[in-house]
Every structure is written in C-alpha cells, then in structure tokens.
C-alpha cells in the first residue's frame, strides 16, 4: 500500500441488515497532516474514525495504521497509539483533572513522577495552570476547560495519531473560535497525524491540511482548502455556497 500513517483502502462497513454506513472509502493521511472529514450528519464520518481505531472492523477492504492493518494490531495497543477526542469529552467524573490526564500513562506503567511531570506540561500547554486546575473535578470546569482537558488526556502518552470527532461542536461560538486557534497552534508545534471530523465548512477550511468530503458513506473529493473553494463537485459546491451565503448575511 502507499506510504502514509493512516491508510484506508476500499473500506466498507455494513450493518447486519446489509445497510452500508461506509462504502469503498480510500484515502491516505501523511505524517503531520490534518485531514478533515467534512460531511452532513449521518454521512459516515464517525464510523470512519471508529474503523481507524478498531472500535469497528471493516466488512470489506483494509485500514492500516503505521504500516500494519488494524486487524493485525492488538486493539488495546492500537488505541494507546491513538489519541481520541469526542464532543462530549468523556472525562471520568470520579477522577481529578490530573488523574484524568494521566490515565493512559499510568496504564502504560509510567513512574508516578514522570506522570505528574507530563500532566503539568500538558496543562500548561493547554493554558490551564496546574496549580489551579490539577486538583479540580470535571464538574468544576467550564465546557471549554473540559475540552482542553480532553485534548490534554489524548496527548498524554504522546501518541502519533489523533482522532477528533467534532470536538468543539457543543461549545459556544467564542469558546469554539478560541479552541480552534489553540488547536492550530498546537498542531503547528506538535505535528501529529490528525483526522478531524466536522460538519462545519468554516472549521474545515481553518484547520485542515486537506479536506475530504464524505456523503452517504462515500468519499466525494479530497482537496486542499484553497482547492476546495474552487472545486466543481456538486456536494462541494453546496458547502461553499452555504459558506458564502452565511458571509453575505452578516455583511452590513
């Protein structure tokens, strides 16, 4: 197969009733690249992420991560190579911020002092002062703070791959814009291999190295942000038209 940290080769996933959630999907994500999976609700974006980290297995085709088919990986070892961030964050409510962020390193057998150092490093990276936030409980955080902690937890064991499933979708517009800028800064610094799911074309254009548009479980097109704005595929044009219509409505 072609070189790439993540490779999907003619991947399909069907339910037991035969309904296809993903069909004949092929793409490659290079090292340090942010590939945005853009599409409407129900288009197969989240299913694709779950195929990458082996929460689901393809019914046809293959997904490869770091040169090996996902079905050849031990699922636990594979998932510890992949940071996973979801919209609801999923912090453990009975663990402090420090314990949540250090969860995977502890499972990996890191020594306590190394875990503490890593947690503090990541909280500082995310703009959360460890002296203020490390001992807090998830319910004591704002939505934006919880999302920052979720990203820190995903980064804790320094995985080469990050999967983000609409991580900022539930936040208010101002906090969402702040975290989008924070994500860009982090990615420029860390250069992880990222697959980022969104239905927001503005977010896709801002964050993606390339944008892969998915519709009805099929890959419509893959373009750079600049190419996306000029592309002729009808589904792409619909997203671009929606973006321009929104821009026109706020022109005074």
C-alpha positions as CSV (number, residue, x, y, z in Angstrom):
1,X,0.0,0.0,0.0
2,X,1.0,3.7,-0.4
3,X,3.1,5.3,2.3
4,X,1.0,7.0,5.0
5,X,0.5,6.8,8.7
6,X,-3.2,6.1,8.1
7,X,-4.4,4.3,5.0
8,X,-8.0,3.3,4.1
9,X,-8.1,1.0,1.1
10,X,-11.6,0.4,-0.4
11,X,-13.1,0.2,3.1
12,X,-16.7,-0.6,3.6
13,X,-18.8,-1.2,6.7
14,X,-22.2,-2.7,6.6
15,X,-24.7,-3.4,9.4
16,X,-26.2,-6.9,9.9
17,X,-29.2,-5.8,7.9
18,X,-27.0,-5.0,4.9
19,X,-27.2,-1.3,5.2
20,X,-23.9,0.4,4.3
21,X,-22.6,3.1,6.6
22,X,-19.3,3.5,4.7
23,X,-18.7,2.3,1.1
24,X,-15.5,1.8,-0.9
25,X,-13.6,4.5,1.1
26,X,-9.9,5.1,0.1
27,X,-7.6,7.8,1.4
28,X,-4.2,8.3,3.0
29,X,-3.1,10.6,5.8
30,X,0.5,11.6,5.8
31,X,2.7,12.1,8.8
32,X,2.0,15.5,10.4
33,X,-1.1,16.1,8.3
34,X,-4.5,17.2,9.4
35,X,-7.2,15.5,7.2
36,X,-10.6,16.9,7.9
37,X,-13.6,14.6,7.2
38,X,-16.3,17.0,6.3
39,X,-19.9,16.0,5.7
40,X,-23.5,16.3,6.8
41,X,-24.9,14.4,9.8
42,X,-25.1,10.7,9.1
43,X,-22.6,10.8,6.2
44,X,-20.2,8.2,7.8
45,X,-17.6,10.4,9.3
46,X,-17.7,9.0,12.9
47,X,-17.9,5.4,11.5
48,X,-14.7,6.1,9.7
49,X,-13.0,7.2,12.9
50,X,-14.2,4.1,14.6
51,X,-12.7,2.0,11.8
52,X,-9.4,3.7,12.2
53,X,-9.1,2.9,16.0
54,X,-10.7,-0.5,15.6
55,X,-13.9,0.2,17.5
56,X,-15.4,-1.2,14.3
57,X,-13.8,-3.6,11.8
58,X,-14.3,-3.3,8.0
59,X,-16.7,-5.6,6.4
60,X,-14.6,-5.1,3.2
61,X,-11.2,-3.5,2.5
62,X,-8.5,-2.7,4.9
63,X,-7.5,0.1,7.3
64,X,-3.8,0.4,8.0
65,X,-2.2,2.4,10.8
66,X,1.6,2.8,11.0
67,X,2.2,0.2,8.3
68,X,0.0,-2.5,9.8
69,X,-3.6,-3.5,9.2
70,X,-5.8,-2.6,12.2
71,X,-6.9,-6.2,12.3
72,X,-3.3,-7.3,12.9
73,X,-2.9,-4.9,15.9
74,X,-3.8,-5.8,19.4
75,X,-6.8,-3.5,19.8
76,X,-5.6,-2.1,23.2
77,X,-2.1,-1.4,21.9
78,X,-3.5,0.2,18.8
79,X,-5.8,2.5,20.8
80,X,-3.0,3.6,23.0
81,X,-1.1,4.7,19.9
82,X,-4.1,6.9,19.0
83,X,-5.5,9.9,21.0
84,X,-9.3,10.1,20.7
85,X,-11.3,13.3,21.4
86,X,-15.1,13.4,21.2
87,X,-17.6,16.2,21.5
88,X,-18.8,15.1,25.0
89,X,-15.2,14.9,26.2
90,X,-15.9,11.8,28.4
91,X,-13.8,12.7,31.4
92,X,-14.1,10.3,34.3
93,X,-16.2,12.2,36.8
94,X,-14.7,10.4,39.8
95,X,-11.1,11.4,38.8
96,X,-9.5,14.8,39.2
97,X,-8.1,16.7,36.2
98,X,-4.6,15.4,37.0
99,X,-5.9,11.8,37.2
100,X,-7.9,12.1,34.0
101,X,-4.9,13.5,32.0
102,X,-2.5,10.9,33.4
103,X,-4.8,7.9,32.9
104,X,-3.1,6.3,29.8
105,X,0.5,6.9,31.0
106,X,-0.4,5.2,34.3
107,X,-1.9,2.3,32.4
108,X,1.3,2.2,30.3
109,X,3.3,1.8,33.6
110,X,5.0,5.2,33.7
111,X,6.5,6.1,37.1
112,X,4.4,8.5,39.2
113,X,6.8,11.4,39.0
114,X,7.0,11.1,35.2
115,X,3.2,11.1,35.0
116,X,3.0,14.2,37.2
117,X,5.6,16.0,35.1
118,X,3.8,15.1,31.9
119,X,0.4,16.2,33.2
120,X,1.7,19.6,34.3
121,X,3.5,20.0,31.0
122,X,0.2,19.4,29.1
123,X,-1.9,21.5,31.3
124,X,0.5,24.4,30.8
125,X,0.4,23.7,27.0
126,X,-3.4,23.9,27.1
127,X,-3.4,27.2,29.0
128,X,-4.6,25.6,32.3
129,X,-2.4,26.5,35.3
130,X,-1.7,23.2,37.0
131,X,-1.7,24.8,40.4
132,X,-5.2,25.9,39.8
133,X,-6.7,23.1,37.7
134,X,-4.8,19.8,38.5
135,X,-6.9,19.0,41.6
136,X,-10.3,20.1,40.2
137,X,-13.1,17.7,39.4
138,X,-14.6,17.7,35.9
139,X,-17.9,19.2,37.2
140,X,-15.9,22.2,38.4
141,X,-14.8,23.1,34.8
142,X,-16.5,25.1,32.1
143,X,-17.2,23.4,28.7
144,X,-14.1,24.9,27.1
145,X,-11.9,23.8,30.1
146,X,-13.3,20.3,29.9
147,X,-12.5,20.2,26.2
148,X,-8.9,21.4,26.8
149,X,-8.5,18.6,29.5
150,X,-9.9,16.1,27.0
151,X,-7.3,17.1,24.4
152,X,-4.5,17.0,27.1
153,X,-5.6,13.5,28.0
154,X,-5.5,12.4,24.3
155,X,-1.9,13.8,24.1
156,X,-0.7,12.4,27.4
157,X,1.1,9.3,26.2
158,X,2.4,11.2,23.1
159,X,0.5,9.2,20.5
160,X,1.5,9.7,16.9
161,X,-2.1,9.8,15.8
162,X,-5.1,11.9,16.9
163,X,-8.7,11.4,16.0
164,X,-11.1,14.2,16.9
165,X,-14.9,13.8,16.5
166,X,-16.5,17.2,16.3
167,X,-14.5,18.2,19.5
168,X,-15.7,21.8,19.6
169,X,-19.3,21.3,18.3
170,X,-21.0,21.7,21.7
171,X,-19.3,24.9,22.7
172,X,-20.4,28.5,22.4
173,X,-19.1,30.4,19.3
174,X,-16.5,32.4,21.2
175,X,-15.0,29.4,23.1
176,X,-15.1,27.4,19.9
177,X,-13.1,30.0,18.0
178,X,-10.6,30.2,20.8
179,X,-10.1,26.4,20.8
180,X,-9.8,26.3,17.0
181,X,-7.0,28.8,17.2
182,X,-5.5,26.8,20.1
183,X,-5.7,23.6,18.0
184,X,-3.9,25.2,15.1
185,X,-1.1,26.4,17.4
186,X,-0.7,23.0,19.0
187,X,-0.7,21.2,15.6
188,X,2.0,23.6,14.3
189,X,4.1,22.8,17.3
190,X,3.4,19.0,17.7
191,X,2.9,17.9,14.1
192,X,0.6,14.9,15.0
193,X,-1.1,12.9,12.3
194,X,-4.7,14.0,12.7
195,X,-8.2,13.0,11.4
196,X,-10.7,15.7,12.4
197,X,-14.4,15.2,11.9
198,X,-16.7,18.2,11.4
199,X,-19.8,19.3,9.6
200,X,-18.7,23.0,9.8
201,X,-17.1,24.1,6.5
202,X,-15.5,27.1,8.1
203,X,-13.8,24.9,10.7
204,X,-12.6,22.5,7.9
205,X,-11.1,25.4,5.9
206,X,-9.4,26.8,9.0
207,X,-7.9,23.6,10.4
208,X,-7.4,21.2,7.5
209,X,-4.3,20.5,5.5
210,X,-6.7,18.7,3.2
211,X,-10.5,18.3,3.3
212,X,-12.2,15.0,2.5
213,X,-15.8,15.5,1.8
214,X,-18.0,12.4,2.6
215,X,-21.6,12.0,1.5
216,X,-23.8,8.9,2.1
217,X,-20.8,6.9,3.2
218,X,-18.7,7.6,0.1
219,X,-15.7,9.9,-0.5
220,X,-16.8,12.7,-2.8
221,X,-13.5,14.6,-3.1
222,X,-10.2,15.4,-1.3
223,X,-8.9,18.9,-1.7
224,X,-6.6,21.4,-0.1
225,X,-8.6,24.3,1.5
226,X,-7.8,26.6,-1.5
227,X,-8.8,23.9,-4.0
228,X,-12.0,23.2,-2.0
229,X,-13.2,26.7,-2.6
230,X,-12.8,26.4,-6.4
231,X,-13.9,22.7,-6.7
232,X,-16.8,21.8,-9.1
233,X,-18.2,18.7,-7.4
234,X,-21.9,19.5,-6.6
235,X,-21.6,18.4,-2.9
236,X,-18.5,20.6,-2.5
237,X,-20.2,23.5,-4.2
238,X,-23.2,23.1,-1.8
239,X,-20.9,23.6,1.2
240,X,-19.1,26.5,-0.4
241,X,-22.4,28.1,-1.3
242,X,-23.6,27.8,2.3
243,X,-20.4,29.4,3.5
244,X,-20.8,32.3,1.1
245,X,-24.5,32.7,1.9
246,X,-23.6,33.0,5.6
247,X,-20.9,35.6,4.9
248,X,-23.4,37.7,2.8
249,X,-25.9,37.6,5.6
250,X,-23.5,39.3,8.0
251,X,-22.4,42.0,5.6
252,X,-23.7,45.3,6.8
